[in-house]
């Protein structure tokens, strides 16, 4: 299911859960007691056949209560994250001390990768001995007896969906570039690639006889493939928006597809005919599941689960209780339980005999991508937004957690001594040992998304800005909270420490800049006058001046002591990307995109900080793809002003061909470009001593680059 591409759902707030929800039946209303799931391992139950189920007309959930999580305390909570760097070579390599220079930049290489990426899907082999986890950087295979990593398949694109063939000999994977790969499970070598979709594949699923593969895509189509020769047999069309999920009935040749167009379509797999179109309900459908007997189709929407009779296409019932989108549905192998995962941080289990609610589990994630029962029904695996958990299906205890998977990386910073790397993902801060790639500490920094992090020049403090409009100041050594600074009326867009560690500047989308005294956390000055979003702020090297760049195409220079505006420099070029004071504060470099001349025309202008007149300028030399759309996403200027680091990609519809690029800061000359990340590169930094470059990405990984 391709929910990783739709990040709008990440920000959905957790709603309050109703204390009493009534069951409505044909004969009236009655209360139903909530019971725990029965563990057949402790009873005389031995049948593996699908039990007979009697369905009743429209109904809603029984009475149930969900515990609302309390606000996250600002305390140093060590998250059980066992990440270790995954080097590109067989032997772990420490970050080199050889500085990156103009002369050797072409030799840049990835020395270390931290993290296994952003998890997207889970699948069990038919015998249950192996569990596969699809992620933003490949597919990981684990032995379910020891949970040790058995194999890793690296991919150049985000893995969106995975599935094992019924006989377990083939592993299929769908990728974000629209391709499908088949892997031999004996040695996980590539068998073949299927190409036909022109946008991301959202789902891959085998037919019950293992002869065909069905794929869904963001290109609005489903396709049927012949596995004997790799030919495309049929294309199913009709949806008007992205396909969110695909399911195949285990009984007969029936396919179901859900879409963001608000409809469910049921297809005859053989003829391609549309049997039913299920629509008319004000919801977006995200997930599907056929009952094992093929009689019922369950569909997950914005809050509810709708049940349909497959033969007639009529709505059978509705299960209410979730307070956010239902991202996954999974029937137990014996068909007695339907599991539903939701963005309200719960998984619910429904008794299919009478559709009463058996149990509700709270999970530490506001959403996920997939739930999958083990073949024997004793365990259930869940690909959440930052981890993969395996639970005991009957008592809800966690059997194992794969914690090396993580949130997309949004922000990075490096300590002045170059030993500690700070990163943020969602509402959590991580500190990493740069030499080993090991996790030093992590903690939840706020209740909402972290928008900015900065380490102080003396390496003692770390500041984080959040979408809840607050700024938190942390002790870098132990992660303890020092101050919470409040006053902004909108989220924090950037932070900057003064060189003497006495002042913290914060820019906000409320169009103000605030200067805070670090000795006591008091507000010293409020700077106003920006008319549009403030992209970045930076102190001069001597700390006397603060510069701000905003979307009104103005770079403003402020006197830090007085708090007054010294000069407003109007920049003709649009889309200011970065600003930087020269090492001696004599010039200001402004990197921008001049779209007035032609698309993708990136330039660097140098202005005197004394007269504010332009001194010089040059166009950045870029390597453009043939017949492709190109964008510079991020810009970072090395502290010594020798290197210009860029993060680039092709797009705009499908973001791919992501690169780290280095240019000569003196003249814009191209030095080299390197790939590796599979999703948007969110941030990049060069260490103060120039020994290494770090890049963070929405693929959930951090890469450390250096000279061999």
N, C-alpha and C positions, 0 to 999 in steps of 0.2 A: 504494500500500500504506500503510495507516494505522498506521505504527509510531511516529509522533510522539506519539500519545496514550498509548502504553505506555512510560513512562520507566523502568520497572523494569529494562528490559534494559540501560540505560546503565551500571548499576553492576556488570555481570558482569565478573568478573576474567578476565584473560588466562591460560589454562592452559598447562602445558608440553606440547610437541608430541612425540609418540612418535618415536623414531629409526627404527624399522622397523615398517611395517604390511604384512601379507602379503595377497596376492591369492588369494582362495579361489574356485576354479572347480569345475565338475562333474567335471573329470578330476583335480583335485588342486591343489597350491599351486605357484606359480612366481613368480619375481621379474621385475619389469618395469622397464626403465630409464626415467628421467624425461628427457624431451626438451623443448627449446624449441619454441614454436609456429612453424610454417613460414609465412613471409611470402609469399603468392602473388604479391606485386608483384615478387619477385625470382626467380620460377620460371616454368615454362611453363604453370602451372595457369591455365586460363581458364574452366572450367565454372562456371556459376552455378546449376546444378541441385542438388537435394539428393542426396548420394551414398547409395548402398545401404549400410545398416548391419546388421551381423549381431550380434544380441544373445545374450548368454550368461546362464545363471541367476545366482543370488545371488553377489555378489562384494563385496569391499571395496577400499580404495585401494591403489595400489602404494606402494613405499617412497618416503618423502619427508621432507624436513627443513625446518622453519621456524625462522628465526633469531628468538630471543626478544629483544625490545627490552630494552636495559639501562635501569636506573632513570634517571629524568630528573634531570640535574644541576641544582643550584641556581645557575645562572649566568644572566646577562642575555642571553637569546636573542631577537633581533629577529625577529618573525614577519612574513613578507612579506604584510602586510595593507594594502591600499591604500584603506581606507575613507575616504570623504568624505561630509559631511552631504548628505542629500537633502532640501532644503527643500520645504515644501508649496507655496511659490510658485516661479515660474520662475527668479527671481534669488536666489542665496544671500544669506541675511540674517544678520548678526552678532547675537549675543545682546544684547538691549537692556540699558541701564544704568538704566532707569526701574524703581524698586522696585515690587514687588507689594504692594499695600496693601488694607485692608478696603474702601476706597472704589472702587478700580479693579479689584478681583479679577474682577469679572464680564466684563472685557475680555480675560481670559487667552486666549492662543492658542498653537498650536504654532509655534515659530520655526525649529526644525530637527529633522530626524530622522537619526540615525546608524545606518547598516547597512541591508542589503537583507533582513534577516530570517533565519529558520531555514529552510534548504532542505528540501523535502519530496519532490520528484519531478523527473525530467528526461524530455524527449521531443524527438525529432528530427522535422522535417518530412520527408515522403516523399522529397524531392529532396536532403535533407541540408544545405540552405543555411542553415537556421535551427535553433537549439536553444532550446527553452523550458525555463525553470526555475521550478517552482512553489515558493512560499515562504509563510511565515506571514503575509505582508502583501500578496501578489499574485503576478503572473506576469511574469517578465522574459523578453524575447526578444532573442537575440544573433545577429549575423551570424557564421557559422562561418569566414568567410575572414579577418576582422579581429578577431573577438570583441568588437566594439563593440556597445553596447546599441542595439537597434533600436526597441524599444517597451517600455512598462511598463503593465500592467493592474492597477490598484489594486483590492483587494477589502476588504470589511469583515470578512471571516472568514478563518481559516486555510485556505489551499489545500492539500488533502490529496492530490490526484491530478490529472494532466493527460494528455491524449492528442490527437493529431492524427487527423483522418479520413483514410482511405486516399487520397483525392484531394488532401489538404492544404488544403482550403478552410475547414475548421472546426476550431477548437480547443475541446475540452471540458475543463471543470474541475469537480472535486468539492470541496465546501467543508465545513468543520467544523460548520455549522449544518444539514446534511442536504440542502442545495440543490445543483443542478447548473446550470452556466452554459455556454452555447454562444457562441463568439466568431467573428466573420468575420475570416479571416486576411488579407484585403486591407487593412483599416484597424483591425482588432482592436476593432471596435464590437460591442456586445452584440446577439446575435440573439434569444435567449430564455433563460428560466430554467425549469427543471423542478423541481417540488416534489412530494414524496411521502414521502421518508425523513424520519423524525422524530429521527434521530441522525446523527452525522457520516458522510459518504460516505467509504468507504475506498478505492474504486477506480472509475475510469471507463475503458471500453474500447469501441472501435467494432467492429461486426461486419465481416467481411472485405469485404462488398459496400457498406459505408458507409451502409446504410439504417437501421440500428438502433444503439442505444447500450445497453450493459449497465452497471449500477452495483451495487456492493456497499456495505453500510453496517453501522455498529455497531448498527443496529436488528434485526440478525440476518437480514435479507432481501437478496435480489438482485432487481433490477427491470429489465425490458426496455422500452425507449422507442422509439417510432416518430419518426424525425427529420423526417418530412414534416409532421407536425402537432403534435408534442410530446406526443402521448398516451401513457399508460402501457399497454403491451400485456399485460404479465404480471408476476406476483410469484412468486419462487421462495422457498419456506420449508422449514425443516427443521433448520437450524443452531440450536444452543442457546447460542451465545456469539458474540462479535463476529467478523465476517468480516475476515480479515486480507489476503486477496488474491483476485483474480479473473483468469482467463485464458480466451481464446477460441481454439479451434483454427482454423487457417487452412484446414483441410480439413473441410468439413461444418459442421453447425450444432451444435457441442458447446461447452458452457461448463463450466469447472471452478472451484470455490470452495474456499478453505481457511479454517479457523476456529480460534479459540482453544479450541474445544470438543474439539480433538484429532482432527477428521475432515476428510477431503477428500470433496467431493461432485461428481459429474459429471452434468450436466443436458443434456437435449435442449432446445435454445434455442427451437425452434418449439412443441413441445407442452408444455414445462414439466415433463415427466416426469423423475424422478431415475433415471438409468441405473445408477450405481454409488455406493455409499457406502464409502469407503476409510478404515478405522479399525482399532483394535486395537493400536496402537503407542503406547508411553508417550512421546509427544512432542507438542509444540505446533507447528502448522504456520504458517509466516510467509510463505512465498513459493511461487509456482507458475510453470511455463513449459511450454508445449506445444512439442514438436519441430516444425520447419517442415513435416514430412510428416504431422503429426497422430497419429503412431503411439505416441509416448511422452509421458507427463506426468512432469515432474520436480518434486519438492516439497521445500522446505527446512524443516528442523526445528530442534530445539535444538542439534544438532551435525552431524547427518548429512543427506545428500540421498538421498531414496528415489525410485526409478524405477518407474513403473507402465505396464503395457500398457493403452492406452485401451480397446481393444475388449473385453477380458475383465475389466479391473479388478484383475488379479493383480499382485502385487509382482514386479518383474523383477530388481531389484538395489538395492544400497545403496552409496553413496560415502561413505567415512569419511576424516577428516583434519582437518576444522575442529574447533576447540576452543570454539566459542561458537555462538550462534544464527545461522542462515543467513537474512539479511534480504532477499536478492534473488537471482533466477536469470535468466539471459538467454542464449538461443541466438544464435550468430552467424547472419547471414542465410543462409549456405549450409548451416547445420546441422551443421558439422563440429566445433564447439566449444561447450561449455556453460560459461558463466562463473558463478561463485558468490561472492557477497560475504558476509562474516561479521563478527560482533562480535569475532573474535579478531584484528582488524586486518589481515586478508589478503583477497585475491581469488584464487581458484583457477580454473584453466582445465583442463577435462576433454576429452580426445579422444573423441568419440562413436563412433568406429569400434570401439574396444576398451575405452573408459572408463578409459584410463590417464590419469595426471595430467600434463598438458603443462607447466604452469608455476604458480608461486605468487608473487604480488606482495604486498609489505608496503605498507600504506597508513596514513597518520597519523590514524586515527580508530578508535575502538572499535566503530563501527557505522555504519549508514547507512540509507537508505530505498529506493534504487533504483539499478539498473545498466541501461544501454541502449546497444546497439550502434548505430553510425551505419548508415544504409541500405546503404552499400557495404561495411560490415564492417571498414573500416580503422581506426576509432576506437571507443572505448567511453567513455561518460560515467558518472560516479557521483555521486549526491547523498549526501554524507556528512553527519555530524552538524554540521559547522561550515564546510563548504566544498563546492564542486563542482569536480571534476577531470575533465579529458579526457585520456585516455591514447592512445598509439599501441597499437593492439590486438595488434601482433606483437612489439614489443620492450619494452613496458611503460614507455617514457619518457613523462613528462608533457608533453602538447602545450600545455595551458593550464590555469590554475587561477583560478577565480572566488573571490577571497578576501573580497569584501565581504559574503558570507554568514557567519553566526556562530552560536556556541552561544547558547542562552537566557541572558539576563542575569539574574544572581542577586543581586548586591550592588552598591551605589553609594556613593560618598562624594565630597565636594568639598573642594578645598584652601581654606585660610583666606582667600586672596586672591581666590578665585573664578575663577581662571584655568585650573585643571586639574581634570578630572573623572576619577575612577578607577572602573572597573567590573570585575566578574569574571564569567567564564563557564566552567563546568567547573573545570579546574585552571589557568586562565590569567588574568593580570591585564592590563588594558588602561588606558593613560593617554591622555586625549583633550584637545585644545585646545578650550576651551569656546567661543571666539570663532569659530573656523573649522570645528570638528567634525573636524579632521584627527587621525589617530593619531600620538601622540608616541612611544610605546614600548609594547611588550608582551612578556611573558615567562611561562614556565611556573613557577608558584609552588610546586607540590607535586605529588605523584604521585596524589593523590586530589582529591575535590571541595572547592572553597573554600567555607567556610561563613560567613565574615565578613571584611570589610576595613574599616580605619579609617586616616585620615590624621591625623598628629599636629597639635596646635594651632599649631606653628611652621612647618608645611608641609615639614619636612625628611624625615620618615619615613612609611612606610606599613606597617601591620601586617596580616598575613593569617592567619586561622585555618583549619585544614583538618580533613577527616574522618580524617586519619591521626593525630589528637590533638596535632599540633604547631602552633606559632606561629612565623611567620617575620617578621623585621623587615627592611625594605628601605630603601635610599636612594632617595628619590622622584626625585631628579635623574637618576640613571643606572641605577636598577634593580638595583644590586648588593646582595647579601645581607650584612646586618650581623650578625644573630644568628638562630639557630634555638633556640627555647625549648621544652624538653621536660619532661614531668612529669605532664600530665593523662592520665587513663586512658580517656577517651572524647573524642568530637569537640568542637570549640570552637563554642559557640553564640553568643557575642558578645564584643566587644572594646571597650575604652575607654581613651583616654589621659587622664592627669591634666592640668589646665590649665597646669601649669608644665613639662610635657614630661619629668618625672622618673620617672613610674610608668606602666606599662601593666597594666591589669587584664584578665583573661581569665576568662570563664565557660564552663563545660563541662557536658556531659550526665553527667559523673561526679559532678555535684551539688556541685562545689567552685568557688570563685573564687580565683584566684591573682594576687598582686601582684608584678610584676617590676620590678627596678631597671634603668632603661634605660642607666645609665652603664656597667654591665658585664654586663648580661643575667642577673644573679643573681636567685634567687627570694627575695623579701623576706617575704611572708606568704602563708598559705593560709587562706582563710575557708571554714568548713563550717557546716552547719546547715540548708541547704535540703533539703526532702524530695522535691521533684519538679523537673522540668525547669526550668532557669533561662532565661527568655525574653530578658531584657535587663538591662544594667547601665549606670549613668551616674554620673559624678562631679558633685558639687556645683560651682557656679561658682568657689568659693574653693579647691576641691580637698581640703577637710578631710573630706568625707563621700563615701561610695560607697553608692548605692542599687541594689538588685537586685529584680527582679520574677520570680516563679516560678509554676509551674502549681499550686502548693498554695494559691494566692490570698493570698499573703503578700508584702508589700513590706518588705524588710529594709534597715535603715540601719546602715552599718558605719563605725567610726572608722578612717580610713586609716592614721594614724600608729601606733596601737596594734594594729590588726587585730582588734578585738573588736566584737561585735554590740551596737549601741546600743539599737535598738528594732525589734520585729517588728510591723508594721501589718497586721492581718488585714482583708482586703477582702471584703465579703459578695458583691459581684458576681463572676461567673465570667469566665474568659477575659480575663485582663489583656492589653491590646493595647500599651500604651506608658506610659512614665513620663518625667517631665521636671521638673528643678528650675527654679524661677522665676529671672528675671535677677538678683535680689538674694538668692536662696537662702532666702527666707522661706516659700515654699510648695512643695509637691510636687503636680503634676498627674498623675492616674492615669486613663487611658482604658481602659474595659472594656466588656464585653458582659454586660448584666444579663439573663440568660435566665430568671431566676426570675419576672420580671414578665410578659414576653412576648418572643416571638422577635424578633431584630433590634432590640433596645432598647439603644442605645449611649449611654453616659453618661460625663461627665467629673467626677471628684471632686477637690476641692482640699483638701489637708491642711496644717496648720501644721507646719513642720519644727522648731518649738520644743516644742510640746505634743503633736504628732501627732494632734490632734483635727481633725475635718472642719470646714472653714471654709464651703464652699459646694459646690454641684453643679448640673449642668444636663444635659438630654438633648440629644444632638446631633441637629440637624434634618437629616433624610435625605429623599431623593426615592425613594420605593418604586415599583417597577413594579407594574402591575395584575396580580393573580393570579400573582405570581412570587415565587420564593425569592431573598432578597437577603443579601449578606454584605459586611462590611468586612474586607478582607484585610490592609491595611497602614495604619499611622498615623504621621504625622510632625508634630511641633510646631515651628514656626519658632523660630529662636534668640531673637527678641525677644518671643515669646509672643503675637504678634498673630494668627497664622493657624494653623489646624488643617487639615492636608492628609490626605486619605483616598484609598485605592484600593479601589474597590468592583466588584462583579460580581453577575450573576444566576447561579443554579445550582440545585442542586448537581451534578446529573448532567452537564449540558452547560453549561460555563462560557461565558457570553457577556455582551454589553452591558457591557463593561468601561469603567469611568469613573475619571477623576481628579476629586476633589471638594474644594472649599475651603469652610471654615466659619470664622466669627468665633470666635477662641479665647476671647474674653471672655464670650460668651453662647451659643455653639453655633449661631448663626444661619447658615442656608445662604446661600452666596455664589455658587455655580455648580458645574456639572459638565461634563466634557468627555471625549469619546471619542477613539479613535485606535488604541490597542493592540488586537491580535486574540487575545492569550493572556494568562494571568494576569500581573498587574502585581506584580512581585516586590519592588520597592523604590522609594522616592521620597524626595527631599531638597529642601530650600530652601536656596539659597546664603546664606552668612553675612550678606551685605549685603541680602538679600531681592530681588535683581535678577532672579532666575530660579528656576524649579523644574525638576527633572529626574526622569524616571521611566524605570525599566528594566523589561523584560518578558521572559517566556518566549517571546515571539514573536521574540526575537533583536535587538530594536532598543532604542535609547535615544531618548527625546524630550526636547527642551529647550523649556520653555514660558516665555513672558514677556508683557509688556504692549506693544502696538504703539506 
